[in-house]
Structures are given as structure tokens and as C-alpha cells.
Amino acid sequence: MAYLSLFLAAFAAATLLPAYSEVLLGGLFTQGYAVEWLWFWATLGNTLGSVVNGVIGRQVERFKEKRWFPVTDKQLAYAQKHFNRYGQWSLLMGWLPVGGDALTLIGGIMRVPWLNFVVLVAIGKGARYAVVLWLVAEASTATI
């Protein structure tokens, strides 16, 4: 049940929902759960949450002319211009707490091939969770 909770928290954290999975990840680590499985489930959930952003991004063209659509053509063009500056490699930064979700959304808008999208996002998110686990391990072994 703990791994499922971590997966769901990581999934939600990768979407536009206000959620954070690092605290749960650290807590489960200190409770003795297997570090490999914690890393796996957090990375998988967070990567799949970003895939949802990519799917939403691919649907933007259908809705951008709608009156209720929250992004103007000018804002969309600006975001696409900046995404094009670094291209699909910017998806490695999809883990960033500010702007990371937007990068994965733009990756969908720009129709980055799915294999590239998933691999780049997974590398970035996996690296971030590895660092978080390392920091928690270091903190738990530190003496005052």
C-alpha cells in the first residue's frame, strides 16, 4: 500500500495538481522500505503524470480558439519559441518544481515523439528522486 501511495503522490505531483511526493518518499525511506522500489515507483508515477501533461498539450490545438481557453496565441507562441531554443532536451528539466510541468505540457504541444518524451522525462525525474533519496540517506546518518 505504501508503494501505491507513493506512486499516486508522484503521479499527482507531475500534473498541474498541487502535490508533493518528496516528503512521502523520505518518510517511507526512513521507515525502512526498499530504496530501489521507492525510486522505481516514484519515478514511474512522476513520469506517467508528465505523460498526462504531454497528452493535454497535444490536444491544445483543438481548444486554443475557444473563448474559455486560458492561454492566448501570443503566450503559446512565446512558450513554443523558448522550448525550441533548447528543443526536446529541455524535457530533462521536467523535474523542476517551478516550470517543469509547463515544459512537459509544451513538449506535448510541440509533439515531441513519445519515445523521446518518455525517456528524457524519466531520466530527469529518476535523477531527481535519486538525489532526494541520497539526501535523505545522508541526513538520516548524520550525527549532531
Buried (B, 14 or more C-beta within 10 A) or exposed (E): EBBEBBBBBBBBBBBEEEBEBBEBBBEBBEEEBEBEEBBBBBBBBBBBBBBBBBEBBBEBEEEEEEEEEEBEEEEBEEBEEEBEEEEBEBBBBBBEEEEBBBBBBBBBBBEBEEEBBBBBBBBBBBEBBBEBBEEBBEEEEEEE
